């Protein structure tokens, strides 16, 4: 079912080229279109999606609107998960630039020097305390 909603104004809406009052479209037309879809959730969601994207109220069909909203959130969550997974894979296989390699090497060397220095301090402290 192709529903094209254009020209959404304060009191008027153009649905498939026909100008209707906003109240009629939200309170009468939406429930009729959803009822025509029967129990087929996919078709109901197409109708509700068209009205939702146009900025019209979905209060006339609360059950379908609630299911549509939860489905929309679930799809967004799934898309975010897929994107995070793709980003993680891309990061794993990314080629490091020479500058990044040099910086990582410098960081490793600095960390190793700090560890060696700490070890020397501990050994020196042990030698001082050994003569009690």
N, C-alpha and C positions, 0 to 999 in steps of 0.2 A: 504494500500500500504506500503510494507516494503522496506525502503531504508536504506541500510547500507553504510555509508561513512567512509572509513578508509584510513589511510596513506595519509593525506593531506600534501603535500609538496609545495614548492614554485611554481612549474609549473605543477605538476601532482597530480591527485586525483584518488583514487580507489573507485568506486561506484559499490556496489554489486559484488565485485570481478573483475571488469573490469577497467583497467587503462585508464584514460582519461586525456586530458589536462585540467588544471584548468579553462582556458578561455572557453572551450567548455562546461564544467559542469555548470559554472555560467551563461553564456550568452545564451546558446541554450537548454541544457537539463532541467534546472530549469523552464524556461517558458513553455516548452513542457509538463513537468509533471504537472505543475499548470493548464495548459489548459485542460489536460485530466481529471482533477477533476471537470471540469465544474464550477457550481456556489456553490458547496458544500463547505462551509467554513471550516468545520472540516477536510476534506481530504486535502484541500489546506494548512491548518495550519500544518498538519502532514509533508507534503513535505517541507514546508518552515522551519519548526522546525529542520528537519534533516540537512538541509543545514546550518542553523544558528548555531546549536550546533557543526558542523564540522568546523566552522570558515570561511565559504565561503560567498562571497558577495551576497546580495539579491537585488542589484540595478536593475536587469533585470525585476523584478516584484514589482514595487514600491507601488502599491495600496495594494496588498496582504501583502507585508512586513510591511506597515504602520498599517494595521488592525491587523496583527499578533503581532506587538510590543505593540499596545494599549491593546490587549487582554491579553498579557503576563503581562503588568503592572497592569491591573485590577485584574488578578488572584493573583498576588503577594500582592496587596493591601488587597484583600479579605482574603488571607492566614494570613497576618499580623494581620488583625482585629480579625480573629478567634483565633489566638494564644494569642493575648492580652486578649481576653475574657476568654479563658481557664486559663491563668495565674491569672487573677483576681479572678476567681472562686476557683482556687486552693489556692490562698492566703487567701480567706475568710474562707475556711474550714481547714486551716492548724492548726495543734496542736502546741501550744507554748511550748517551752522547759522551765524547771524550771528556768534556768538562765535568759531567756527572760522575764518571769513573774516577777522575782525579780527585774530586771532592770526597767521594766515598773512601778512597785510599787514604786521604789526609785524615778524615774522621777516624778511621780504623787505627792509624798510627798514633793519633792523639790519645785515643782511648787506651791503647796498649802502653803508651808512655805513662799515663796517669796510673794505670794498674801497677806497672813496675815501680813507680815512685812510692805508691802506697805500700807495696811489699817491702821496699827498702826501709821505710819508716817503721814498719812493724818489726822487722828484724833488728833494727837499731834499738828500738824500745825493749825488745826481749834481751838484747845483750846488756843494756843498762840495768835491767831488773834481775839479771841472772846472778849478780854478785851480792846479793842480800846477805 
